[in-house]
Amino acid sequence: MAPGGTGVKNFWDLLMAGQSATRTISLFDASPFRSRIAAEVQLDPDAAESIGRASGRPADREMDRMTQLAVISGTEAMADSGLEQGDFVPERAGVVLGSAVGCTISLENVYVQVSSTGQNWLVDEAAVDGDLYSYLVPSSAVRDLAWSVGAEGPATMISTGCTAGIDAVSQGCQLISEDRADVVIAGAAEAPISPITVASFDAIRATTDANDDPGHASRPFDLNRKGFVLGEGAAVFVIEKEEAARRRGAHIYCEIAGTAGRANAFHMTGLRRDGAEMSQAIDEALRQAQLAPDRVDYVSAHGSGTVQNDRHETSALKRSLGHWAYQTPVSSIKSMIGHSLGAIGAIEIAACALTLENQAVPPTANLQTPDPECDLDYVPNVARDHRVDTVLTVGSGFGGFQSAMVLTKPRGTHQ
Amino acid sequence: MSARTLLTGMGVIAPTGTSAEQHWAATVAGQTGISECSEYRTAGYQSTLRGKVPDFVPQNWLPPRLVAQTDRWTQLGLAAATDALEDAALLPAQVPPYEIGVITGSSSGGNEFGQHEIQRLWSSDDGHISAYQSIAWFYAATTGQVSIRFGAKGASSVLVSEQAAGLDALGQSRSALRTGMRAVLSGGVEAPLSPFAHACQQATGLLSTAQDPCGCYRPFDAAAAGYVPGEGGAMFVVEREDSWLERDGRRR
């Protein structure tokens, strides 16, 4: 469920065309704000309603937008996997979702209503209704997805900020490797395009103010970048043990060969230039995958389009991959679909899996004038056919979190 | 590599006290940490009781700069983590930085700070809010701040799984010790007593409407009539046995 066209095919077509889905915000009136651009998902209201019904929710209950994105993605992933209820033991089916800011749209909407538009600190409790609690606790989205797919095993939400997408899928792998589940529905969702989130990033000038050219506002690695563009969306996967997937003749997108997270213990939003901690995470993920750095055929960058991120990450790649960092293509799909905080790590994993499947790497759109300090091959503007057996994807987020994951073509299909 | 997980330090900040010792003494004495909130009473809330940490002065644990940029929830977590490290006699520098992580659990985030900034946004015209909103409200704030304060660079996580989160965090820490970490600062922390967070809980219809702080919360009792929200947290140092022995375990 990505901006610019929902569903796997539309997502991949957008990336291969190098098209940006960043626009002037339409979900609310953003005119008072410094940054007024975002990448929004075209969410079909009918689909959301039927999903709400499928989860057993009373008709008058409303799902938060993040939850809708999560449940739609999750049920699509199950359908794509070919697994049906009855094919797995419910208690051995887990659900792990990542999200950085949870049900923030609904929380803010309700707050405005029960506080007389922010006038009253002591809100009107008589005006609250039954849905509100599920907005306070975003694990409600995990519950709704679990109910929708019939999973009754381990279930949790991972909320490590902007690395939550990678970390949630990593957690799903762990449930499999520790034999706590046979199948895990894992991914991430985010719907942060709301006044409070836009104001939060305005306050620290993290988002771009290039409001006069929304289509080219997300410019990772470009000298003229001005910050990131907020996005929304979700990507959810079905993860299984290799033997089980092969036994049932599943279509296997890829193997998750290594995954690691580290923290910079430095600053909630700041990054050191050397990229040491992200590099540590990359090294550990490659060690688990038992792959040398020069086996990495493509890097899906964090590439948020802030000066400090782009330089930090470029340093980290050089530390871990050495001279090979200059040989392997690196790109940021945030240039096209924005930065959907906790969801983007999972959406980027989806792009990596499709890269392995289609043997083509997505471009970094809007890269016209490279930052001289960012001197790798960022695949500017045009997608590229490329032989890819191994992909590295990385993420970096507020709180100092740095995550890396290595994905490989399924065994027996390497070129 | 030893797979044993040891709990080697604890810090507790609870309605029953601002140290593990006070908490335990009050608990075994059967003392309640529940009291009435006059603010809720004034507002006409149906449920006016809550378990609030009395006399929590974050400045006793944290520099003013850190207090200013954090919600009460994160302050409770930082204080408990400080005490846990002291109790474990663990200086983070004794462990290689990439081998000590932070894993916390909660059901919600920086509620009071978040409400304050949403209120500020909607009650003024300029759209300006605190520069700290983006790092204080979100669910990763506590893990991130604990990691920074104590220099923990290892595998870290944030589990948001409602009332199971504290246990989930410790379970995840055990997994982290089995996959390369020597020590993890871990536990569960929550601060859900600000008015909007309270209203969210009121919406469930599950809050006790009892008036008497002493007899209001009655688990397993035939007269059980709902829960009383509380705040606080416990943070632990969990360590791999071999690492603990190597560090200073043999002295004990």
Interface residues (C-beta under 8 A of the other chain):
Chain A: P32 F33 R34 A100 V101 G102 L107 E108 Y111 V112 V114 S115 T117 G118 Q119 W121 L122 V123 D124 E125 V128 D129 G130 D131 L132 Y133 Y135 L136 V137 P138 S139 V142 A155 T156 M157 I158 S159 T160 G161 A164 D167 Q171 Q174 E178 P195 I196 A199 S200 F201 D202 A203 I204 A206 A260 G261 R262 A263 N264 A265 F266 H267 M268 T269 E277 Q280 E284 G397 F398 G399 G400 F401
Chain B: E39 Y40 T42 A43 G44 Y45 Q46 Q69 P97 Y98 G101 V102 S107 S108 G109 N111 G114 Q115 E117 I118 Q119 R120 L121 W122 S123 D125 D126 G127 H128 I129 S130 A131 Q133 S134 I135 W137 F138 Y139 A140 A141 T143 G144 Q145 S147 I148 F150 G151 A152 K153 G154 A155 S156 S157 V158 L159 V160 S161 E162 A164 A165 D168 Q172 S175 G180 P192 P195 F196 A197 H198 A199 C200 Q201 Q202 A203 T204 G205
